[in-house]
Amino acid sequence: MLFDPLDLNTYNLQYVAGSDKVDYKTIPAASSVPVNTIVISSGVPMITDGTRWSRVSKYGPSWNNILGALGDSRTANAGKDGTSENIGPLHWACMLSGQRLSFYTSYNFGVGGYSTQDIIDNTLDSACRSLPSSFFVLCGTNDRTTMTAAQSIANIEYIVTSLVNSGKDVYIMAELPRGDVSMSPTYRFTSDQLTAHLQVRNYILSMRGRNGVFVCDAWQDMCIPSSTTGDIKTGYSIDGLHPNTTGAYYVAQSIAKQIIANHPVAPSIVPVENSTSSGWLNTNQMLDGTGGTTFGTGGSGSLATGWRGSTGSTVGGITRVYSKTAEGYQQIVIGGTAASGSNPQMDLLSQVSLQSTCAGSTVQAFSEMSIASGSSGIISLQLGIMVVSPTTGTNYVWDGDYYTAASPLPSVGYSGVFKTQPIAVPSDATDVRLLIRSYGTTSATASGTIIVKSAGMKIVS
């Protein structure tokens, strides 16, 4: 419903000239006005579902927890539609925030090499018209060879305003450092470029407090403090510009902080008990018991009932010792050195032949996992689904950061909720597997302690 402009006193409203809506002088609790009421707050249309206010898009009024991405190669690298990986800062941000927002590669509008003008000309309109209610924006670094700071600022203002006016929450990253003399000196800023870069960065920081805009800042985590050219910390990028696994984690911390502040309550999406009526397709989602007996070469210990472990052909000397924590969670301690091969693959936990529970449906996997501080030589921790069919071949979806280069996970401890993207299971599927997979670093010792609290697969459509 829309408020009658003639009845303004009831909800402390003011009439917006030339409009059939009204503007709040002060916004009341969403539960204190009728459900589906639409108003204008600070010029932005808002709607209430009885519990919260959400921005109304001219392309669709409903709120969802889908996070899209818009920008240059640093957002494009988070995974594009048609790829099996969900990597980079947006994996970390969603995982660390407990999937308050979930990133789908179908809504990644990042394009490598794009300037802010390229975004306006080619991808902004599609992003504004797309489904996600939230967007992560990282852009501007490619402007430094083509435009002034003032031109970049004007373009970024246009991008952010367009997204907000289309009903999106905008999580915008204040520009990041770039350049690493030991890796790619060509990415280092000249003095004039750094001055312009910092002007743009400061303008983004000044957006704090705007309706629908959430400014993320990872500069202190990513930049060498003593650098006079704005260099990124050594070991935080793959080339001096694009974050590696560790860099992506630190970038994502600032995004997750803003997501949590905007959405204080995390969704309940992971298994919490082994109930036959809970909708989970695999057995023993809580990894209870010690009846598992298939460890794979190099595996030993106490493995949860119904689960198995295995290794790829390149793992060699890497061992996995399984045990149960005092709370009953599954713990896996990784150690040793791969005998040969590149980026040794370890399927730490799996359940196979689940096709009978989901053939002809679309499924997703969910898990709560953690890794202790001090890990080394591990370049991924991933939750995935494998689908095998004689008509479509073997396909995967994954949630978890993974680079094929020597790019280890951050050595800090972390925990969170993993959530794969949906994958269709053909009616003729011959195998569907729920997987928790890890990779080691080529010719290096791997060590780390991983705890899996729960893991399950559900039909979503």
C-alpha positions in Angstrom: 0.0 0.0 0.0 1.0 3.7 -0.4 0.3 6.2 2.3 -2.4 8.8 1.7 -0.5 12.1 1.4 -3.3 13.8 3.3 -2.8 11.6 6.4 0.7 12.6 7.5 0.5 12.9 11.2 -0.1 9.2 12.0 3.4 8.1 11.0 5.3 11.4 11.3 5.5 11.8 7.5 6.0 14.6 5.1 4.5 14.8 1.6 6.9 14.6 -1.4 5.8 17.2 -3.9 4.8 15.7 -7.3 4.8 12.2 -5.9 2.1 9.7 -4.7 4.5 8.7 -1.9 5.6 10.3 1.3 8.9 10.7 3.1 9.7 9.8 6.7 10.9 12.5 9.0 12.1 9.7 11.2 11.8 6.1 10.3 9.7 4.0 12.7 10.2 0.3 13.4 9.2 -1.8 10.3 6.8 -3.8 12.5 4.8 -0.6 13.4 3.4 0.0 9.9 1.3 -2.2 7.6 3.1 -5.0 5.7 4.0 -4.0 2.1 3.8 -0.3 2.9 6.0 1.6 0.5 7.5 5.0 1.5 10.5 7.2 0.5 13.3 7.5 3.0 16.0 10.0 2.1 14.8 9.8 -1.5 15.0 6.0 -1.7 11.8 3.9 -2.0 11.4 1.5 0.9 9.1 -1.4 1.7 8.3 -3.3 4.9 7.6 -7.0 5.3 6.6 -6.5 8.9 10.1 -7.1 10.3 12.6 -5.0 8.2 12.8 -2.2 5.7 14.2 -3.1 2.3 15.0 -0.9 -0.7 12.5 -1.2 -3.5 13.9 -1.7 -7.0 12.1 -0.3 -10.0 12.9 -3.7 -11.5 11.4 -5.7 -8.7 10.4 -5.0 -5.0 11.5 -8.2 -3.3 14.7 -8.5 -1.1 17.0 -11.5 -1.3 20.3 -12.5 0.1 22.1 -12.8 -3.3 25.3 -10.8 -3.7 26.4 -9.7 -7.2 29.7 -8.2 -8.3 30.6 -5.3 -10.5 34.0 -4.0 -11.4 37.2 -5.0 -13.2 39.4 -8.2 -13.2 39.6 -8.2 -9.4 35.8 -8.9 -9.2 35.8 -11.0 -12.4 38.3 -13.3 -10.8 35.7 -14.2 -8.1 34.2 -16.6 -10.5 32.1 -16.2 -13.7 29.0 -18.0 -14.8 29.9 -21.4 -16.4 32.9 -22.0 -14.2 33.0 -24.5 -11.4 34.9 -22.4 -8.9 33.6 -19.8 -6.4 36.9 -18.2 -5.4 38.4 -14.9 -4.2 37.2 -12.3 -1.7 33.5 -13.0 -2.2 33.8 -16.6 -1.1 35.6 -15.5 2.0 33.1 -12.6 2.7 30.1 -14.8 2.4 31.7 -17.7 4.4 32.9 -15.5 7.2 29.5 -13.8 7.5 27.7 -17.1 7.8 26.1 -16.7 4.4 24.1 -13.7 5.4 24.7 -12.9 1.7 25.6 -15.6 -0.8 27.6 -14.9 -4.0 26.4 -16.5 -7.3 28.8 -16.4 -10.2 25.8 -15.9 -12.6 25.6 -12.3 -11.2 29.3 -11.4 -11.6 29.5 -8.5 -14.0 33.2 -7.9 -13.5 35.3 -7.7 -16.6 39.1 -7.7 -16.8 40.6 -4.4 -17.9 37.5 -2.4 -17.4 37.7 1.2 -16.4 34.9 3.0 -14.6 33.7 4.4 -17.9 33.7 0.9 -19.4 31.5 -0.3 -16.5 29.0 2.6 -17.2 29.0 1.9 -20.9 28.7 -1.9 -20.9 27.8 -3.6 -17.6 26.1 -1.2 -15.2 22.6 -1.3 -16.7 22.6 -5.1 -16.6 23.7 -5.1 -13.0 21.0 -2.6 -12.1 18.4 -4.8 -13.8 19.6 -8.1 -12.3 18.2 -10.1 -9.4 20.6 -9.5 -6.5 19.6 -7.1 -3.8 23.2 -6.5 -2.9 26.3 -5.7 -5.0 30.0 -5.7 -4.3 31.8 -3.0 -6.2 35.6 -2.8 -6.8 36.7 -0.5 -9.6 39.0 2.4 -10.5 42.5 1.0 -10.7 42.4 0.8 -14.5 41.4 4.5 -14.7 44.9 5.6 -13.7 46.2 5.4 -17.2 43.1 6.9 -18.9 41.5 9.6 -16.7 41.9 12.1 -13.9 40.9 11.5 -10.3 37.9 13.8 -10.8 36.7 11.8 -13.7 37.0 8.6 -11.8 35.2 10.1 -8.8 32.3 11.3 -11.0 32.0 7.8 -12.6 32.1 6.0 -9.3 29.4 8.4 -7.9 27.3 7.6 -11.0 27.8 3.8 -10.6 26.9 3.8 -6.9 23.9 6.1 -7.3 22.6 4.0 -10.1 22.8 0.8 -8.1 21.2 2.3 -5.0 18.4 3.9 -7.0 17.8 0.4 -8.5 17.2 -1.0 -5.1 20.6 -2.4 -4.3 22.7 -2.4 -1.2 26.2 -1.4 -2.4 29.3 -2.8 -0.6 32.0 -0.7 -2.2 35.7 -1.4 -1.6 37.8 1.7 -1.0 40.6 1.3 -3.5 43.4 -1.2 -2.7 47.2 -0.9 -2.9 49.0 -2.3 -6.0 52.5 -3.0 -7.1 55.1 -5.5 -5.9 58.7 -4.7 -6.9 59.6 -8.4 -6.5 56.8 -9.7 -8.7 55.5 -7.1 -11.2 57.0 -3.7 -11.1 54.8 -2.6 -13.9 51.8 -2.5 -11.6 53.5 0.1 -9.3 52.1 3.6 -9.3 54.0 6.6 -10.4 53.8 9.5 -8.0 51.0 11.2 -9.9 49.1 8.0 -10.2 49.3 7.3 -6.5 48.1 10.8 -5.7 45.1 10.3 -8.0 44.5 6.8 -6.6 44.4 8.1 -3.0 42.1 10.9 -4.0 39.6 8.4 -5.4 40.1 6.2 -2.4 39.3 9.1 0.0 36.2 9.9 -1.9 34.9 6.4 -1.6 35.6 6.5 2.2 33.6 9.7 2.3 30.5 7.7 1.2 30.2 6.2 4.6 26.8 6.7 6.2 24.9 7.0 2.9 21.6 5.2 2.7 22.3 1.8 1.0 26.1 2.3 0.8 28.5 0.2 2.9 32.1 1.2 2.6 34.7 -1.6 3.0 38.4 -0.8 3.7 41.2 -3.3 3.6 44.1 -0.8 3.0 45.8 -1.3 6.4 45.7 -5.1 6.0 47.0 -5.0 2.4 49.4 -2.2 2.1 53.1 -2.1 3.1 53.0 0.7 5.8 56.4 2.1 4.8 55.7 2.1 1.0 55.8 5.5 -0.7 54.3 4.0 -3.9 51.3 2.2 -2.3 52.7 -1.3 -2.7 50.7 -4.3 -1.7 52.2 -6.6 0.9 54.5 -9.3 -0.3 52.7 -12.7 -0.5 49.2 -11.1 -0.7 48.8 -11.1 -4.5 49.5 -13.3 -7.5 51.1 -10.5 -9.5 51.2 -7.3 -7.5 47.5 -6.4 -8.4 45.2 -9.4 -8.0 44.8 -10.8 -4.5 45.9 -14.4 -4.0 44.2 -16.6 -1.4 45.7 -14.8 1.6 45.1 -11.4 0.1 41.5 -12.3 -0.7 40.9 -13.3 2.9 42.1 -10.0 4.2 40.1 -8.0 1.6 37.0 -10.1 2.5 37.3 -9.4 6.3 36.3 -5.8 5.7 33.4 -6.9 3.4 32.1 -9.4 5.9 32.3 -6.8 8.7 29.9 -4.6 6.7 27.6 -7.5 5.8 27.3 -8.5 9.4 26.6 -5.0 10.5 23.8 -4.6 7.9 22.4 -8.1 8.6 22.9 -8.9 12.3 21.1 -12.2 12.2 22.7 -15.1 10.3 20.4 -17.6 8.4 20.0 -21.1 9.7 21.1 -23.1 6.7 23.5 -25.8 7.9 22.5 -29.1 9.4 21.9 -29.1 13.2 20.8 -32.7 13.8 20.6 -36.0 12.0 16.9 -36.0 11.3 15.3 -38.1 8.6 12.6 -35.4 8.1 15.0 -32.4 7.8 15.3 -32.6 4.0 19.0 -33.5 3.8 19.8 -36.1 1.2 23.0 -37.5 2.6 23.3 -39.6 5.8 24.9 -38.5 9.0 25.1 -34.7 8.3 26.5 -34.1 11.8 29.4 -36.6 11.3 28.5 -38.6 14.3 30.2 -41.9 15.3 33.4 -43.6 14.2 32.1 -46.2 11.8 33.9 -44.9 8.7 36.5 -47.3 7.4 37.6 -46.0 4.0 40.5 -43.6 4.6 42.5 -43.7 1.4 46.2 -44.2 1.3 47.8 -42.2 4.1 44.6 -41.8 6.1 44.0 -43.3 9.6 42.1 -42.8 12.8 38.4 -42.4 13.7 36.2 -41.4 10.7 32.5 -40.5 11.0 30.0 -43.2 10.2 29.0 -43.3 6.6 31.8 -41.0 5.4 35.0 -41.8 3.6 38.3 -40.2 2.8 40.4 -40.6 -0.3 43.4 -39.2 -2.1 44.5 -38.3 -5.6 47.4 -40.0 -7.3 49.8 -37.1 -6.5 49.4 -37.0 -2.7 52.3 -39.3 -1.9 53.6 -38.6 1.6 50.8 -36.4 2.8 48.9 -38.0 5.7 45.5 -37.3 7.1 44.8 -38.4 10.7 41.0 -38.5 11.6 39.7 -38.0 15.1 36.7 -36.8 17.0 36.7 -33.6 19.1 35.2 -33.5 22.5 32.0 -32.0 21.0 31.8 -34.9 18.5 32.9 -33.0 15.5 35.2 -34.5 12.8 38.8 -33.4 13.0 41.4 -34.0 10.3 45.1 -33.3 10.8 47.0 -32.9 7.6 50.8 -33.5 7.6 53.7 -34.6 5.4 55.2 -33.8 2.0 53.8 -34.9 -1.4 56.2 -37.3 -3.1 55.6 -35.9 -6.5 53.0 -34.1 -8.7 51.5 -30.7 -8.9 49.1 -29.3 -6.2 48.3 -32.7 -4.6 44.5 -33.3 -4.2 42.9 -34.7 -1.1 39.2 -35.6 -0.7 39.1 -35.3 3.0 35.5 -36.4 3.4 33.0 -37.7 0.9 29.8 -39.5 0.4 29.2 -41.2 -3.0 26.3 -42.6 -5.0 23.7 -40.0 -3.8 22.1 -39.9 -7.2 19.1 -42.0 -6.1 18.1 -39.2 -3.7 18.2 -36.3 -6.2 18.1 -37.4 -9.9 16.2 -34.9 -11.9 16.5 -32.1 -9.3 18.8 -29.2 -8.5 20.9 -29.5 -5.4 23.2 -27.4 -3.2 25.6 -28.3 -0.4 26.1 -26.6 2.9 28.8 -27.1 5.6 30.2 -25.4 8.7 34.0 -25.8 8.9 37.0 -24.3 10.5 40.8 -24.5 10.2 43.2 -23.8 13.1 45.8 -21.1 13.0 49.3 -22.1 11.8 48.3 -24.1 8.7 50.9 -24.1 5.9 51.3 -25.6 2.5 47.5 -26.0 2.0 46.0 -24.0 -0.9 42.4 -24.8 -0.5 39.5 -26.0 1.7 36.5 -26.6 -0.5 32.9 -27.9 -0.2 31.7 -29.4 -3.5 29.3 -31.6 -5.4 30.3 -33.9 -8.2 27.7 -35.0 -10.7 28.4 -37.8 -13.3 26.1 -38.4 -16.2 26.5 -40.2 -19.6 24.9 -37.3 -21.3 26.5 -34.3 -19.6 29.8 -35.9 -18.4 31.4 -35.0 -15.0 30.6 -31.6 -13.5 31.4 -29.9 -10.2 30.4 -26.9 -8.2 32.6 -25.7 -5.4 32.7 -23.1 -2.6 36.2 -22.5 -1.3 39.2 -20.5 -2.4 41.6 -22.3 -4.7 44.4 -21.1 -6.9 46.5 -23.5 -9.0 49.6 -21.5 -8.2 51.5 -21.8 -4.9 49.0 -19.6 -3.0 48.5 -21.0 0.5 45.5 -20.4 2.8 46.1 -17.6 5.4 47.9 -18.9 8.4 45.3 -17.4 10.8 42.5 -19.6 12.1 39.1 -19.0 10.7 35.6 -20.6 10.6 32.4 -20.1 8.7 29.6 -21.5 6.6 30.3 -22.9 3.2 27.5 -23.0 0.5 27.9 -24.2 -3.0 26.1 -22.8 -5.9 23.2 -24.9 -7.3 23.9 -27.7 -9.7 21.4 -29.7 -11.8 21.4 -33.5 -11.5 20.3 -35.1 -14.8 17.7 -37.9 -14.5 20.4 -40.4 -15.9 23.1 -39.4 -13.3 25.2 -42.4 -12.4 27.0 -40.8 -9.4 26.5 -37.7 -7.2 29.1 -37.1 -4.6 29.3 -34.7 -1.7 32.9 -33.7 -1.2 35.2 -31.8 1.2 38.4 -31.4 -0.7 41.8 -29.8 0.0 44.9 -29.3 -2.1 48.5 -29.1 -1.0 51.3 -27.0 -2.4 53.6 -28.5 -5.0 56.8 -30.0 -3.5 56.0 -28.5 -0.1 55.1 -29.8 3.3 51.5 -29.5 4.2 50.2 -29.1 7.7 46.9 -28.0 9.3 44.0 -29.0 11.5 40.5 -28.9 9.9 37.3 -29.4 11.9 34.0 -30.2 10.1 30.9 -29.6 12.3 28.3 -30.5 9.7 27.9 -31.1 6.0 24.7 -31.8 4.0 23.2 -31.6 0.5 19.6 -30.5 -0.2 17.2 -30.3 -3.2 16.6 -26.6 -3.9 14.5 -26.9 -7.0 
